[in-house]
Amino acid sequence: MGILIEIGSFIKLQRAKQEMTLGELSEGIVSVSYLSKIENQKTQASPETIQLLCNRLGIEVDNSQEEAIKEKCKQWYGMLFEVNNKEEIIATYKEIQAMMDKNLSDSLMMFEIHKIRYFLILGDFDEALKKINELNEISSTFDNLQQFYWYKFRGNYISVNGDFNQALHMYKLSEERINKIDIDEKEAVDIQYIIAVTHSKLRNTLEAIEYANKSLEIYMKQYNFIRCAQCHNILGISFRRIKLYDKAIKNFNLALHLGKLEKNKQLIQLTNQNLGFLYSTKGESVEAIQYYKEIIDDAELYIGEKVETLASLVREYYNIENYDGAKESIEYGLELISRLDDIEPYRVFYYIIYTYNYLLSEQFAEFEDMLVKQFLPYLKKQKDYASIIVYAELLAKHYERLYKYKDATKYYKEANFAYEQISNI
């Protein structure tokens, strides 16, 4: 997309940035309605008019800095792709912005689109949304390459907000542009990997397998072992879901091997967590406990990740009636929970640990209260049907022991309903 087509959008962006009204910018140069047409690319203004508007905005129309801007942008996009040092990302952003504010550059639109990704990396979701809304008005003018990133980064934003169906729609629109543009293979495979992850989150098992295999093939050629391990984890989870346990174990073991090869602690422990969950699903609690303990014994691991594993460990110990082991894990879990800055991301594990704590310490009123009023409603809101089955059944069995058969029946029905939802996925 050449400068002449982009100039209207450029002027509009700069005017908005400087908080100038249409009237303030157009005064003595053109009419307000004519400026509006220029900005919305409904007319092509003369070079003299463009020069006058740019002068008022304090912008150079010459192209003398074009190569320097292009090079800087390329460097910055690479930083956003790999998620490097945040200070460096911010410093480079400010440098480019200063150049963009003074020069009319062909790189402008791509820079503006990449700001969505930039704000997401900084965790500034309001700014990311503001940028999406701002660019939405001119998105019909984007070429295929710009659309590739526009849809990808919008997918990133939507995914952060947990709407994985809508995110997937954006990612697929981005993927559709791959054959129409000239991009690096690592950029093309990245969108396919993200689609694999999103399918996995949506429990679209066969699609997750297809995209993970597609990505894995390219990552192997690139010797990107960390991404290979992540693909093996997606495949392991998918095969576990369709009860092809041997294939799942094979993929998890490959992920574990690659994680160790790369000395990547987080990847190793994520895979141990997945293996623990697989053996738990098979009803093999002793094996599950072995993998969970590997994680707990890792001194370098972040507290939150340990809380997740302790919740799993408590459940397994309870299932094999090793109540001492369960109590010990509960104690450690409660201590770690008290050290967390923000409980929200770990809310589900908090509920699990407290549920078993009340049950084992025979605080039955608290146990019932937590499950009925807090934990089960939370799981329903999250549509976590697998956990609803476990904890609705736990509550039903508790009521059965107290001869409260009406209540027991109610929660067995809830467990059955949740099971049907999983069967339909």
N, C-alpha and C positions, 0 to 999 in steps of 0.2 A: 504494500500500500504506500503510494508515494506521498510526498509532503503536501502537494496541493489538495489531495483528498482529506488528509489528516488535519489540515490547518485549522478548520472550523472547530474540530474537537479539541485541538491544542489550545486555541483561544478560550474556549469555554472552560476547560480545566484550569487554565491560568487565572481567568477572571474569578472563578469560584474560590480558588486558593487565596487570592488577594482580597476576597470578600467585597468585590466591586459589583455594583448592579449593572444591568444592561444599559441603563441611562447614563451612568457615570462613564462607562467605557466608550459609548457611541457618541457622546456629546461633541458636536462640532465636526464629527468625521462622517458618520452615516446616521440614518434613522434607526430607532430602536428595533423596528420590525425587520429592517434589512440586516442588522447585526444578528438578530435571532436566526434569520435564514442562513447566514454565513456559518454560525455556530452549529446549526443542525444539518449542514451540508446540503442545503436546498438550492444554494447558488454558489458560484465561484467568483469571489471578489477580485478586483484588479490588484496587481502587485503594490501599487501606491497605497491603496486602502489598507492592505495587510500590513504594510510598513508603518503606517500611522497608528494602527491598533497595537502593533507590537511595541512601538516606541512608548505608547502610553502605559503598556504593561511592563516596560523596562526589559524587553527581550531583543536579543540580536537575531536578525533573520539570516545572517550568513552561516555558512556550513564549515567554518574553519575548525571547529572542535569536534566535528562528526566522528572522525576515526578514534579519537581519545574517548569519547562517550561510548562508542560501540564496544571498545575493548574493556572499559570499566564495567559496563553492563554484563558482558559475557562472564567476567570474573565473578561478579556479584550473583548472577543466576546460578553459577556453579556452587557458590557458598550455600545458597538456599536449597539446592538439591541434596547436598550431603549433610546439611544442618551442622555447620561448623561453629567456631567461636562467636558468641552473640555480639560481643563488643566490636569485633572486626566487621561483622555483618552490618551493624548499626553505623559504624564509621564510614564504611564504603557507601552505604545508602545515602548518608548526608552529603558525601562528596558528589555523588551522581546527581542528587536533587539540586544542589547548588548550580551544577553545570546545565541541567535541564531548564532551570528557571531563567537562565540567561540566553539559552540557545534553542532554536527550533530544530529538533533532531528527529530523524527517521526512527530512532529507537524509543521514542516517547511512549507509544501505545504498549509495547511489550514491557517497558519499565512499569507503567501504571498497572498492568495486569499482574505482574510479579509482586506488586505491593500486597496483594491479597495473601499470598504465601508468606511474605515477610511479616505481616501483622499476626498471622497464625503462629508462626515460629516464636514470636515475642509473647504470645498468649493474649494479644490485644484483640479479642473477638469483635468488640464493638466497632473498632476501626476497620477490621476486615469486612464487616457487613456494610459499613458506610462506603467503602471503596467499591464493593460489589454493586450497591445501589447506584453509585455515581457512574460507574462504567456501563451499567445496564442500558442507560439511555443511548449510548453510542455503540453498543455491541453489534448492531446490525451491519456496521461498517468493517468489522474485523475480518481479516483474511484467514485462511485455514490454519496457519501456524499460530496466530493469535487465538483463534477459537480452541485449538488443542489445549493451550494453557488456561484459557478462560474457563472452559468446562472442568478441567482437572482441578484447578484451585477452588472453584465453586463446590466441587465434589468434596474436597478436603474440608471446607468450611461446614458443609451440611453434615458430613460424617462426624465432626467434632460435636455437633448437636444431637447425634444419635439417630438421625433419620436415614438409615442405611439404604432403604429402597430408593429414596430420592437421590442419595449420593451415588448409588449404582447407576441410575439413569444418567447423571452428569458424566460419570467415568466412561460409560459406553459411548456417549456423544463425543468425548475426547478421543476414545479409541478409534472411532470411525474416521477421524482426520488423519490417522497415521499414514495411510497409503497415499494421501494427497500432499504430504509435506516431506521435507528433507530434514530428518532429525537423527541424532545419535541413537545407536541401538540401545544404549543404556536408558535413554529417555523412553523409548518405545516399550521396553520390557518392564519399566517401572509402572506404567499405567496398567499393564496386564497383571502384574503382581498385586497392585492395589485392588484390582477387580477380584482377584482370587481371595484376598483377605476379606473383602466386603461380602462376597458370596458365602464365605465361611461364617461370618457373623450372622448372616441371614439364614443359615442352615440350608443353603442351596447346595447340597453335598456334591452332586455330580458336576455342577458348574465349577465349584471350588476345585475339584480334582482336575478338571480339564485345564483351567487357567493356571493352577499351581504347576502342572506338568509342563505346560507351554513356557512358563517363566523359568522353571528349573533347567530346561534344555539350554536356554540362552545363558543363564547365570553360570552353568558348568563350563561353557565355552569361554566365559569371561574370567573364570577362576574366582568368582565372587562367592566364597564359601559361606559367608555369613548369610547372604540372601538364599543360598542353596539350603542351608540348615532351616531357615524360616519356611521355605517351601515344603521341606520334608515334614515340618511341624503341622502345616496346614493339611498335608496329605494324611498324616497320622491321625489328626482329629477327624478328618472326613471318613477315613476307613473305620475308625472306632465307631462313628455314628451309624454306619451301615453294618456294624458287627463283623467286619473282616479284620479280626483282631491280629492275625499273623502279619498281614500287610501293614497294619497300624504300627505294631511293635518294630517291624523292619525299618519303617520310615523314622520313627522316633530314635531308634538306635543310630541311624545314619546322621540325624540331626545332632545327637549327643557327641558322636565321633567328630563331626565338623566343628562343633562348639569347643571341644577340647583342643582340636588342632589350632583353632584361632585364639585359644585361651580367653574366650568370651564368657565370663562368669554368668552374665544375665541370661544368655542363650542356653547355657548348660542347665541352669536352674529352672528355666521355663520348660525345658524338655523333661526334666525330672518331675516337674509338676504334672505335665501331660501324661507321663508314664504312670505316675501315682494314680491319677484319675482313671486311666484305662484299666488298671488292675482293680481299682475300686468298683468300676462298672461291671467287671467280670465277677465281682464278689470275692476277689482274692485279696483280702485285707492285709495279710502278712506281707505280701510283695509290695502292696501300695505303701505301707508304712515305711518300708526300706527306702523307697524313693523320696518320700516326704522328709525322712530324717536326714538324707543327704543335703537337703535345702536348709533345714534348721541348723545343721552343723556348720554352715558356711558363715564365718565371722564377718565377711565383707558385705553380706547382703543387706539391702535396705529393710528397715523395720516393717514397712507396709507389706512387702512381699512375704516376709516371715509370718505376718498375721494371717495372710491368705492360706499359707501352708499349715499353720497351726490349727486353723478351722477344719481343714481336711483331716488332719491327724486326729483331732478330738473325735471326729465322726467315726473314723476307722477303729480307734481303740474302743469306742462305745459299742460298735457292731460286733466286735469279738469278745465283748464283756471284760476287757482289760480296763477296769474302772480306775485303777491306780494310774495307769498310763494316761488315761483321759484327763484325770484331775490335774496331773502334773502339767500336761499341755495347756489346760485351761488357765492354770496359774500363770504360766509363762505368757500366754496370749493376753490375759488381762493386764499384765505388767506392760507389755508392748503397746497395747491399745492406749494406755494412759500416757504414753510418750509420743503419740501421733499428734502432729500439728493440726491436721484436718481429718476428721473421721469419715467425712462423706464418701470419698472414693472407696473406702473399705467397710461401708455400712453393712453389707451382706455378711461379711466375716465376723463383724462385731455381733450381729444377731445370732449367728451360729454358735459362737463361743459362749455367749450368755444363755442361749437356749439349753445347751448341755450342762452349763454350770448350775442353772436352776433345777434341772432334772436330777442331776447327781447329788445335789445338796438337799434334795427333797423340799425345795421351795416351790411347791406345786401351783400355788395361786399365782406367783410371779411367772412361772413357766407358761401357764395357760394364757395369762394376760399378754405376755410378750408375743406369743404365737398368734393369738386371735386378733389382737388390736394393732400389732406393729409388723411382725415379721411376714406373715402370710399376705396381708394387704400390700406390703412393699414388693414381695415377689410377683404378685399379680400385676402390679403397676409396671414392673420390669419385664413382664411376660416370660419369666424364668420358670418354665413349666417343669423342667427336670428337678429343680429344687423344691417346687410346690409338691411334687409327688413324695419326695423324701420327708418333708416336714409336716405335710398334712397327714401322712401315714403315722409319723411319730406321735402326733397329737391324738389321732384316732386310737392307736394302741394304748395310749395313756388313759383315755376315757374308758376304753374296754376294761382295763385293769380296775377302774373305779366303778364298774358296772353301769356306766352312763352310756347305754347302748344307742340312745337317740343321737347324742353328740358324736359318738364314735362313727355311726352310719353317715352323718353329715360330712365328716372329714374324709372318710373313705371315698365318698362320692366326689369330693373335691379332687382327691388324688387321681381317681379314674378319669375325671374330666380333663385334668392336666395331661394325663397319659394319652388321651385321644388327640389332644392338640399336637403333641409331639409326633404321633403317628401320621397326622395329616400334613406335617411340614415337609 
